[in-house]
Amino acid sequence: MTHAELSDVADGIWAAVAKPDRGAIGNAAIVRLGEQVLVVDTHVSPGAARELRARAEQLTGLPVTDVLNTHWHADHVLGNGEFGDATIVSTSRTRQLMATVGAERLAGQKQSLETELPGELERLHAAGDDEGARLLEVYARELEGLEHRLPDETFDDERVFDDARALTLGGGHTESDAFLLVPDQGALIAGDLLVVGMQPWAGHGSPAVWAEILERLLELDWETCVPGHGPVSGRKVVEPLCDYLLQLEQAVRGDGDRDLPERFRSWGQPEMWSRNIDALRERGG
């Protein structure tokens, strides 16, 4: 795959882990449930979403019947329009956020890309990544006419898909976060409630509540998770992220160190600690 790396998670479950600078950004997943095929999240670009859908249909021999949006962020929902025949599902609040804040941010992205595009293309060409530059140019052209495809159905607690359950425990990463649990396969598709190998963006949520949700995830029956960003992992990734969020909460309140704690300095996105503190303090003010 051009946009993401496909890997087996369990019987009938595949992860599409985004490749850097290939037009996906957020991870997605494909889940076969009997005669249903469920895709969890749809990447950020139409091109990545088209490839995801084609791969899902190739792997399963069936059309994609359903899509679950785990939260409203663009890197997980802007590919929705490429799943025209499928039923798209999210929490009620996620749909509201897509229709309001998400639409506003998409409009802003269209305006800003015109000025940012030359610099991004120069960066990619300088790194010898001509394919990345080509994909970015394709995305820029498609972005001009891109609009949100909003979910067709919503839920507030749980939505059953055959042997899988879409659940929400409230909002931590955003105001409303859903995940998919496939207990028979021991699999959790977590959206951005879990990110691996990098600092998360926390500016639209609550670090303390997010940490509580992570503790509750550990009470559920799963062994393998597909995170919203980073590689397929096991349960051991939860505790470090929980610790990060609790220390971030302390720093936001002024009880902790403004400097990034040593434990997290090997994680990707080193600038995110300060960005999170500033965003959360601004929201709190």
Beta strands, then each sheet from edge to edge (+ up, - down):
strand 1: 4-10
strand 2: 13-18
strand 3: 28-33
strand 4: 36-40
strand 5: 66-68
strand 6: 87-91
strand 7: 153-155
strand 8: 158-161
strand 9: 164-168
strand 10: 178-182
strand 11: 187-195
strand 12: 224-229
strand 13: 233-234
sheet 1: 1+ 2- 3+ 4- 5- 6- 7-
sheet 2: 8+ 9- 10+ 11- 12- 13+
end
